Amino acid sequence: MSDALRGRFVVLGVTGSIAVYKAIELARRFTQAGATVQVVMSRSAAEFVRPLAFQALTYRPVEVEMFRIQDERAAGHVAMGREADVVVVAPATAHVLARLALGLADDLIATTVLATDAPVVVAPAMETHMWLHPATQANVAALRARGVRVVDPESGPLASGDVGPGRLAALERIEAAVEDALVSSTALAGRHVVVTAGPTVEPIDPVRFVSNRSSGKMGYAIAQAARDAGAEVTLVSGPTALRAPAGVRVVPIETAAELRDAVLAELPRADSVVMAAAVADYRSAAASGRKIKKEEAGAELTLRLVRTADVLAAIVAGRRAGTVVVGFKAETGDATAEATRMLREKKLDLVVANDVTDPGSAFGSDTDRVTFVSADGAEPLPVLPKTEVARRLVAKLIERLAR
């Protein structure tokens, strides 16, 4: 293993699966890599393996009962979550996935996950039909949407006698996910990332406007992923129904001109600007200060529209050397070709292209099928949760800012 674990505080949650014996080796590997490993077992896990086995390998008492925890502080049941550099739940049963997805706090493992700001890695293990059940898949999707890293189980012979998906992932895969979580959580420390999200709204009169279908979900996911990587994040957001990620500063805007001014105000100290907002291309040439009455307009209302501010051009022109600027290109057709043209003409570092007619990339959905377009070429991705697209995009930012 790399040095990512050295000196880190790892909480390893172990739940009641036959695969619990593999967690013993996982705890040993984390400890040998230089981490302080605090094992937390569910009561059902302790029926498979005695806590002493983990204690002998981690040199720390194992915690099982929420209110018999050996931490002497009054808030001992949440202290581990607050101190953790990473929380790992392996194996994670279907029951535990459901409780984590619901945000329950009825045992020490669930409470630790709920109380932590650290990255969370979950490695499910269960019988095939339980893993494939729509309820389990919905719970996994909910966890992923919150930024939890899920290491999918592998296929093979199971304790039930069946053969199929459900086996705990190889320990090397779990280790890699934990290392990635730890590296990513500090990779943007000291960096300032500006993310734009949602639609812009251009008034026609006090009650009507020109806008688009953007939900803001992609931009908000990027803001959270950048925050999880340790960045200071400013989220410049048009009107959405979303709750801003904790620890992210939000600057609300409505029009394209307001968006431009807000981003330019942040630009002098921005290390990266990610333009995920869907800027309305046109605005009313002369917005009315009062509601346009139907009786006055008649059977037809003619609007004269003019182009809105070119926000990207202003950002590229005003950025300081080394600032990474990412554009988004939503198209109905060959989005990659349009993104390539945009990359060249706008002098961007990266463009994220997607076809909004693709069922996996529809406005308002929780998934996206995108292609990363840069001077290095085009990198198409499969349909992924927007949270995963955001994580991969932030990984690109980390790579480029390190050059």
C-alpha positions in Angstrom: 0.0 0.0 0.0 1.1 3.6 -0.6 1.8 6.1 2.2 -1.8 7.5 2.0 -2.8 5.7 5.2 0.3 6.5 7.3 -0.7 8.6 10.3 -4.4 8.5 9.4 -7.3 7.6 11.8 -9.4 4.9 10.1 -12.7 3.8 11.5 -13.5 0.3 10.2 -17.2 -0.6 10.7 -17.7 -4.4 10.5 -21.3 -5.8 10.1 -22.9 -9.2 10.3 -21.9 -11.0 7.1 -20.0 -14.3 6.6 -17.4 -12.2 4.8 -16.5 -10.6 8.2 -13.5 -12.8 8.4 -12.0 -10.9 5.4 -12.3 -7.7 7.4 -9.7 -9.1 9.9 -7.1 -9.1 7.1 -8.3 -5.6 6.0 -7.7 -4.3 9.5 -4.3 -5.9 9.6 -3.3 -4.2 6.3 -4.5 -0.8 7.4 -2.5 -1.1 10.6 0.7 -2.3 8.9 0.3 0.7 6.5 0.7 3.0 9.5 -2.9 3.9 10.2 -4.6 4.0 13.6 -7.5 1.6 13.1 -10.5 1.8 15.3 -12.8 -1.2 14.7 -16.5 -0.8 15.4 -18.5 -4.1 15.2 -22.2 -4.6 15.0 -23.6 -7.1 17.5 -24.4 -9.5 14.7 -20.8 -9.3 13.4 -19.6 -10.3 16.8 -21.5 -13.5 16.4 -19.3 -14.4 13.4 -15.9 -13.3 14.8 -15.0 -12.3 18.3 -13.8 -8.7 18.9 -10.5 -10.0 20.4 -9.3 -11.0 16.9 -9.5 -7.4 15.7 -8.0 -6.0 19.0 -5.0 -8.3 18.6 -4.2 -6.9 15.2 -5.0 -3.2 15.7 -3.8 -2.9 19.3 -7.0 -1.0 20.2 -10.1 -2.1 22.1 -13.0 -2.8 19.7 -16.2 -0.8 20.2 -19.6 -2.6 19.9 -22.2 -0.9 22.2 -23.1 2.7 21.6 -23.4 3.8 25.2 -20.7 1.5 26.6 -18.0 3.1 24.4 -14.6 3.4 26.0 -14.2 7.0 24.9 -14.9 8.8 28.2 -16.2 12.1 26.7 -19.9 12.8 27.0 -20.2 12.8 23.2 -18.1 9.7 22.8 -20.6 8.0 20.5 -20.0 10.7 17.9 -16.3 11.4 18.6 -15.0 8.7 16.3 -16.9 10.1 13.3 -15.6 13.6 14.1 -12.0 12.4 14.4 -11.9 10.0 11.5 -9.9 10.7 8.4 -12.0 8.0 6.6 -14.8 5.7 7.6 -14.9 2.2 6.0 -17.8 -0.2 6.3 -16.8 -3.6 5.2 -18.6 -5.9 4.9 -21.8 -3.9 4.6 -25.0 -6.0 4.7 -28.3 -5.1 2.9 -29.7 -4.2 6.3 -26.9 -1.8 7.1 -27.1 -0.2 3.6 -30.8 0.5 4.2 -30.1 2.0 7.6 -27.3 4.2 6.3 -29.4 5.3 3.3 -32.2 6.4 5.8 -29.8 8.2 8.0 -30.6 6.2 11.1 -28.5 6.4 14.2 -29.5 3.3 16.1 -26.1 1.8 16.6 -22.5 2.9 16.7 -21.6 2.2 13.1 -24.6 4.2 11.7 -24.0 7.0 14.2 -20.4 7.2 13.2 -21.3 7.5 9.6 -23.9 10.1 10.3 -21.6 12.2 12.5 -18.6 12.3 10.2 -17.4 14.9 7.6 -14.7 12.4 6.5 -15.1 10.4 3.3 -17.1 7.2 3.6 -16.2 3.9 1.8 -18.8 1.1 1.8 -18.1 -2.4 0.6 -21.4 -4.4 0.4 -21.5 -8.2 0.8 -24.7 -10.3 0.6 -26.7 -13.0 -1.2 -27.2 -12.3 -4.9 -31.0 -11.7 -4.8 -30.6 -9.3 -1.9 -28.0 -7.3 -3.8 -30.0 -7.2 -7.0 -33.3 -6.3 -5.2 -34.6 -2.8 -6.3 -34.7 -1.7 -2.6 -31.0 -2.4 -2.2 -30.1 -0.8 -5.5 -32.1 2.3 -4.5 -30.3 2.5 -1.2 -26.9 2.2 -2.9 -27.9 4.9 -5.4 -29.0 7.2 -2.5 -25.6 6.7 -0.7 -23.7 7.4 -3.9 -25.7 10.5 -4.5 -24.5 11.7 -1.1 -20.9 11.1 -2.1 -20.4 7.7 -0.4 -17.8 5.6 -2.3 -19.4 2.2 -2.9 -17.1 -0.7 -3.8 -19.4 -3.0 -5.7 -19.4 -6.7 -4.8 -17.9 -9.3 -7.1 -19.5 -12.4 -8.6 -18.7 -15.9 -7.5 -19.8 -18.7 -5.2 -21.7 -17.5 -2.2 -22.4 -18.9 1.3 -26.0 -19.5 0.2 -24.8 -21.9 -2.5 -25.8 -19.6 -5.3 -23.3 -18.2 -7.8 -23.6 -14.5 -8.7 -22.8 -10.9 -7.6 -22.6 -10.4 -3.8 -19.1 -11.5 -2.7 -17.2 -8.9 -0.8 -14.9 -7.0 -3.2 -11.2 -8.0 -3.3 -9.3 -6.3 -0.5 -7.1 -4.6 -3.0 -10.1 -2.9 -4.5 -11.3 -1.7 -1.1 -7.8 -0.5 -0.2 -7.6 1.4 -3.5 -10.9 3.1 -2.8 -9.8 4.1 0.7 -6.5 5.4 -0.6 -8.3 7.4 -3.3 -10.7 8.8 -0.7 -7.8 9.9 1.5 -5.8 11.4 -1.3 -8.8 13.2 -2.7 -9.8 14.6 0.6 -6.7 16.9 0.8 -5.7 17.1 -2.8 -7.2 20.6 -3.3 -6.3 21.9 0.2 -5.4 25.6 -0.2 -7.1 25.9 -3.6 -10.1 28.1 -4.4 -12.6 26.6 -6.8 -15.5 28.6 -8.2 -18.4 26.5 -9.5 -21.5 27.9 -11.3 -24.8 26.0 -11.3 -28.4 26.1 -12.3 -30.1 28.2 -14.9 -30.0 32.0 -15.4 -33.3 33.8 -15.4 -33.9 36.8 -17.8 -37.0 38.8 -17.0 -39.6 39.7 -19.5 -41.7 41.5 -16.9 -42.0 41.1 -13.1 -43.8 37.7 -13.5 -42.4 36.2 -16.7 -38.9 35.3 -17.8 -36.7 33.5 -20.3 -34.8 30.5 -18.9 -33.9 26.8 -19.4 -34.5 23.4 -17.8 -31.3 23.2 -15.8 -31.9 21.7 -12.3 -28.4 22.7 -11.0 -27.7 19.1 -9.8 -24.5 18.8 -11.7 -23.0 22.0 -10.4 -24.0 21.3 -6.9 -22.4 17.8 -7.1 -19.2 19.4 -8.4 -19.2 21.9 -5.6 -19.5 19.1 -3.0 -16.8 17.0 -4.7 -14.4 19.9 -4.7 -15.2 20.6 -1.1 -14.6 16.9 -0.3 -11.2 17.3 -2.0 -10.3 20.0 0.5 -10.9 23.1 -1.7 -12.4 26.4 -0.6 -15.5 26.4 -2.8 -17.7 29.3 -4.0 -20.9 28.2 -5.6 -22.5 30.9 -7.9 -26.0 29.6 -8.3 -29.0 30.5 -10.3 -32.5 29.6 -8.8 -32.7 25.9 -7.9 -34.6 23.8 -5.4 -31.4 22.3 -4.1 -29.8 22.6 -0.7 -26.2 23.8 -0.9 -23.5 21.4 0.4 -22.3 22.2 3.9 -19.1 24.2 4.0 -19.6 25.8 0.6 -20.2 29.6 0.2 -23.1 30.3 -2.0 -23.6 33.5 -4.1 -27.1 33.6 -5.5 -27.7 35.2 -8.9 -30.5 35.3 -11.5 -29.3 36.9 -14.8 -26.4 36.1 -17.0 -24.9 39.6 -16.2 -25.1 38.9 -12.5 -23.4 35.5 -13.0 -20.6 37.2 -15.0 -20.1 39.9 -12.3 -20.2 37.3 -9.5 -17.6 35.1 -11.1 -15.3 38.0 -12.1 -15.4 39.2 -8.5 -14.0 35.8 -7.4 -11.6 35.4 -10.4 -8.5 37.1 -8.9 -8.0 34.4 -6.3 -9.6 31.5 -8.2 -7.5 28.4 -9.0 -10.3 26.9 -11.1 -13.6 28.0 -12.5 -16.1 25.3 -13.4 -18.9 26.7 -15.5 -21.7 24.2 -15.0 -24.5 26.8 -15.1 -26.8 26.8 -18.1 -26.7 30.4 -19.1 -29.8 31.6 -21.1 -28.5 32.6 -24.5 -31.1 35.4 -25.0 -32.8 38.0 -22.9 -35.6 40.5 -23.5 -34.3 43.6 -25.2 -36.5 45.8 -23.0 -37.9 44.1 -19.9 -41.1 45.7 -18.7 -41.2 47.2 -15.2 -44.8 46.1 -14.8 -46.8 43.0 -15.8 -47.7 42.9 -19.5 -51.5 42.6 -19.6 -53.1 40.3 -22.0 -55.7 42.9 -22.8 -52.9 45.3 -23.9 -50.8 42.7 -25.8 -53.8 41.3 -27.7 -53.8 37.8 -29.2 -50.1 37.8 -30.0 -47.2 39.0 -27.9 -44.0 39.9 -29.8 -40.7 39.8 -27.9 -37.4 41.2 -29.2 -34.6 39.1 -27.8 -30.9 40.0 -27.7 -27.9 37.9 -26.8 -26.9 37.7 -23.1 -23.4 38.4 -21.8 -20.7 36.0 -23.0 -19.6 34.9 -19.5 -17.0 32.4 -20.6 -15.2 34.9 -22.8 -15.1 37.4 -19.9 -13.6 34.7 -17.6 -11.0 33.6 -20.0 -10.0 37.1 -20.7 -9.7 38.0 -17.1 -8.2 34.9 -15.6 -4.7 34.9 -14.2 -2.0 32.5 -15.5 -2.6 28.9 -14.2 -6.3 29.2 -13.6 -8.1 26.1 -15.0 -11.4 26.9 -16.7 -13.9 24.2 -17.5 -16.9 24.7 -19.7 -20.0 22.6 -20.2 -21.7 21.9 -23.6 -25.3 20.5 -23.5 -26.4 19.6 -27.1 -29.1 17.7 -28.9 -26.9 15.7 -31.3 -23.1 15.4 -31.6 -22.1 17.1 -28.4 -18.5 16.0 -28.6 -17.9 17.9 -31.9 -19.5 21.0 -30.5 -17.4 20.7 -27.3 -14.3 20.4 -29.4 -15.1 23.6 -31.2 -15.9 25.3 -27.9 -12.6 24.2 -26.4 -10.7 25.7 -29.3 -12.7 28.9 -29.8 -13.1 29.8 -26.1 -9.5 28.7 -25.2 -10.7 26.4 -22.4 -8.8 23.7 -20.5 -11.6 21.2 -20.5 -15.2 20.9 -21.8 -17.8 18.5 -20.4 -20.1 17.5 -23.3 -23.5 15.7 -23.1 -26.5 15.1 -25.3 -29.6 16.1 -23.4 -31.7 13.8 -25.6 -29.9 10.8 -24.2 -32.2 9.2 -21.5 -29.3 9.0 -19.2 -28.5 12.7 -19.5 -32.0 14.3 -19.4 -32.4 17.6 -17.5 -33.3 17.0 -13.9 -32.0 13.4 -13.8 -29.6 12.0 -11.3 -27.4 10.5 -13.9 -25.3 11.8 -16.8 -23.5 10.4 -19.8 -20.7 12.8 -20.6 -17.5 13.1 -22.6 -14.5 15.0 -21.2 -13.0 16.9 -24.1 -9.5 18.5 -23.8 -6.3 19.0 -25.8 -5.5 15.4 -24.8 -8.6 14.1 -26.8 -12.1 13.0 -26.0 -12.8 10.7 -23.0 -16.3 9.3 -23.2 -17.8 8.0 -19.9 -20.7 5.6 -19.4 -24.0 6.6 -17.7 -23.0 7.5 -14.2 -24.5 9.2 -11.2 -23.9 12.9 -11.3 -22.0 12.6 -8.1 -19.6 10.2 -9.8 -19.2 12.4 -12.8 -18.4 15.3 -10.4 -15.8 13.2 -8.6 -14.1 12.3 -11.9 -14.2 15.9 -13.0 -12.6 17.0 -9.7 -9.9 14.3 -10.3 -9.2 16.0 -13.6 -8.9 19.4 -11.8 -6.5 17.9 -9.3 -4.3 16.5 -12.1 -4.3 19.8 -14.1 -3.6 22.0 -11.1 -0.6 19.8 -10.1 1.1 20.3 -13.5 
